[in-house]
């Protein structure tokens, strides 16, 4: 099994670092739960370029970026027992991200960069773990399995034939193991 794992919003809680940055800069109290859309930056008067540039700036302080889950390294190791696990990201701060992955003892097979998140759909993976509803719709629209990592900005998207919402990496493991067992029965 080939598994593509996103970083921001799946492994790393970079949005919490950005929220601290944004709230300090704008004397605001925006919270993660208030982010109800993927392109929420439009509602605060940002362009996508400005938001992603600030996110990349936040990655410069990669030591401050918390993991989404406390045992994320073991979760990824467990996924590697099921097949090849690649980090697949459109992150422009990839050198900092790679440092973060190493610092958090996250072992993966390859780091694959894509120009845009939606470009992930063009890659040959059996399963994608992502938090972007836009990526999920594009990937699933091509008949590929997306394990949609639950976040406030993707809750409007329902499960479907190729989209399965997961709350944590234990959920990812259960879904993938069920898929493998189904494949073996065929």
N, C-alpha and C positions, 0 to 999 in steps of 0.2 A: 504494500500500500504506500502510495506517495501522498504526503500530508504537507500542505502549505499553511504556515502559521504567521499571522499578522503580529505586529509588535504593539503599536499604540492602541490602547483600549482592549487588548487581549492579554498581553504579557506585562506591559508597562503602563502605569497610571499617569501618563504624561499630562493628561488634562488637569489633574489636581495641581500640578506644578504651574501650568499655564494659568489656571484660575487664581492662584496666589499672586502671580505676576500681574494679571489683569486687574484684580481687585485692588491691589496696592497702587497701581498706576492710575486707576480711575476712581479711587475711593468708593468702591462698589462692594456688593456682597453676593455676586453671582455664584450659584452653587451648581454642582454636577447634576443634581436632580432637576434643575431648571432648564437644562439643555435638552430640549424635546425634539430637536431636528438635527440632522447631520450638518446642514449648512446654517447653523444657528448664528454664525458670525454676521450674517446679513442683518439680523435683528439688532445687533449692537453697532451697526454702521461700518463693519469691516468688509474688506474684499477678501476673497479666498487667499490671494497672495499675501496680504498683510497678516492674516491669521496663521498661515503656514510658516511665514518668516518668523513670527513670534514663537511658534511652537519649536522651530529649529533652534532659536535662541535659548529656549528653556532646556533643550537637550544638552546645551553646553555645560549645564550643571547636572550631568547625568548621575552623579552620586546621590543627588537629592530625589531622583525619580523612584517612587515606590513601585514594587511589583504589584500587580493586580491581586495575586493570591500569595499567601505566605510560603507555600511549598511549590512554587512554580517550577523550579529546577527539576524536582523529582517528577512532576507531572509531565514535563517534556521528555525526561528520560523514559518514562513509562510509554509515552507515545512512540518513542524510537524503537521500543520493543515490538511495536506493531508494523513498523516500516520506516521508510526514509522520511525524515522531518526536515523541511527547509524553512528558513525564515524568509518570508516574501513580503516586501514592503516598498512603498513609494516614498519612504522617508528620505528627506534631503540631508539630514544630519546623520548619515549612516555610520560614520566613524565613531561618533559618540554612542550610537545605539549598539554598535559592536562591542565597545568598551563596557557598556551597561550589561549586555548579555554575558560577557566573560566574568565581570564582577559578581553577577548573580548566579554563576556556575551553570548557566543554561547552555547545554551542549546540543548542537544541531549539525546537520549534514552540510548544507550550503546556505549562504546568504544570497538571495536573489533580489536584485533591485528592478523595479519597474518604474516607468516614467510617471504613470498615473495609476491610482488604485484600481480603476476599472480594467486596466490592462492585465490584471491577474487572471481574468477570465480566459485569456488566450493561452494560458500555460497548462501543461499536461499534469494535473494532480487529480488524485481520486477524491480528496477532501480538502476543503478550504476552511480554516478557522479565522473568522473575521468579525468585526463589529460594525462595519459600514453597511447600512441598508442599501446604498447605491451599488456597492460591490456585490452584495448578496443577490440583488435582483439581476444584475448582469451575469454573474457566474451561474446562478440557478437557471437563468433563461437559456443557457447553453447546455442544460441537462447535467450540470455538475453539482455535487453535494456541497452545501455550505452549512457549517455549524456556526450559527449566528450567536456570537458571545453577547449575552444580554447586557445592554447599556441603555440609559434613558433615551438616547437619540435614535434607537432602533426599535423601540417597543411598539410602534405603529405597524411594523411588518409582521405578518402572521406566518406561522409554519406552513409549509407547502410540501409538494412532492420532493423538492430538492433543497428546501430550507428547514433546518431543525434548530430551534432556539435552545441554547445551553446556558445554564447559570454559572457554571464553573468547569474546571478541567476534569473533574470526576464525571460530569455529564458528557464531556467530549469523549472520554474513555468508554463510557457505557455505549454511546451511539456507535462509535467505531468498532468496538468489539462485537456488537450486534450485527453490524454490516459484514464483518469478516466471517462470523458464524453463518450468516445467510449465504454468503458467497461459497463457503465450503460445502453447504448442503446441495448446491446446484450441480 
